[in-house]
Amino acid sequence: MYLEQGPAAHGWVEDQVWTAARVATLIGRKFHISYSVSGATRLMHRLGFSPQVPARRVAERDEQAVTAWKEATWAEVKEPGRPAEATSASRTKPGSPDGRPKDEPGAGAAAPRS
């Protein structure tokens, strides 16, 4: 089976995971059939495979430099989060605790209609 040979055997040497897009491309190359990515996903599940998403990292990434930057610089530039106290998602002004003020229309008994 082509999938058991691994991605490198079919030209993908940057990482060793089968993605649905790669499987769809492989099916097209080997069988001259057009498969969609979602169709390749369903086919892989039927065969017992699960598609993987490759990590998008630079091969030259320096993990020690990244860790040092996170510890030294990120703490300084990171904005503080929202306060822990209860807040409202509404942008409107909160209502008065007593309801409507006494001198506002409608505060008293209903006025008779004329």
C-alpha positions in Angstrom: 0.0 0.0 0.0 1.3 3.4 -0.9 0.5 5.0 2.4 2.6 2.5 4.3 5.7 3.5 2.3 5.5 6.9 4.0 5.4 10.5 2.5 9.2 10.6 1.8 8.8 7.7 -0.7 6.5 9.9 -2.7 8.4 13.1 -2.6 7.4 14.8 0.7 10.7 14.9 2.6 10.0 17.9 4.9 8.0 15.8 7.4 6.7 12.4 7.8 2.9 12.9 8.1 0.1 12.1 5.7 -2.3 15.0 5.3 -5.6 14.7 3.4 -4.2 17.0 0.8 -1.2 14.8 0.2 -3.3 11.7 0.0 -5.6 13.4 -2.6 -2.5 14.4 -4.6 -1.1 10.8 -4.3 -4.3 9.3 -5.5 -4.3 11.6 -8.5 -0.7 10.7 -9.3 -1.0 7.0 -9.0 -4.6 6.4 -10.2 -5.3 9.4 -12.4 -8.4 10.1 -10.4 -9.4 13.5 -9.0 -10.2 13.3 -5.2 -11.2 16.2 -3.0 -9.5 16.8 0.3 -12.7 15.9 2.2 -13.1 12.7 0.0 -9.5 11.7 0.8 -10.2 12.3 4.5 -13.2 10.0 4.4 -11.2 7.4 2.5 -8.4 7.6 5.0 -10.8 7.0 7.9 -12.3 4.0 6.2 -8.7 2.6 5.9 -7.9 3.2 9.5 -5.7 6.3 9.0 -6.2 9.7 10.5 -4.9 12.7 8.6 -2.3 14.8 10.3 -1.5 18.5 10.0 2.2 19.2 9.8 3.8 21.6 12.2 4.6 24.8 10.5 8.0 25.5 11.9 11.2 26.7 10.4 13.9 24.0 10.2 16.5 26.5 11.6 14.4 27.4 14.7 16.5 27.9 17.8 14.4 26.6 20.7 16.7 28.1 23.3 16.5 31.5 21.8 12.7 31.2 21.7 12.5 30.2 25.3 14.8 33.0 26.4 12.7 35.6 24.4 9.5 34.3 26.0 10.9 34.6 29.5 12.7 38.0 29.1 10.8 40.0 26.5 7.3 38.6 26.3 6.5 39.3 29.9 7.4 43.0 29.3 5.4 43.5 26.1 2.3 41.4 27.0 -0.7 43.6 27.8 -2.4 42.9 31.1 -5.6 41.0 30.8 -9.1 42.1 31.9 -9.7 42.6 35.6 -10.9 39.6 37.5 -14.0 41.4 38.9 -17.3 40.8 37.2 -17.7 42.9 34.1 -20.5 43.3 31.6 -20.2 42.5 27.9 -22.7 45.3 27.2 -21.5 48.7 26.0 -24.6 50.4 27.4 -24.6 52.4 30.6 -25.6 50.2 33.6 -29.1 51.0 35.0 -29.6 52.9 38.2 -30.0 50.7 41.3 -33.4 52.1 42.1 -34.8 51.8 38.6 -36.0 55.0 37.0 -35.5 58.3 38.8 -38.7 59.7 40.4 -38.9 62.8 38.2 -38.7 60.8 34.9 -41.8 60.3 32.8 -43.5 57.0 33.6 -42.0 56.9 37.1 -45.4 57.3 38.9 -48.8 55.9 38.2 -49.9 55.5 34.6 -51.2 58.8 33.2 -54.7 58.6 31.7 -54.9 58.7 28.0 -56.7 61.5 26.3 
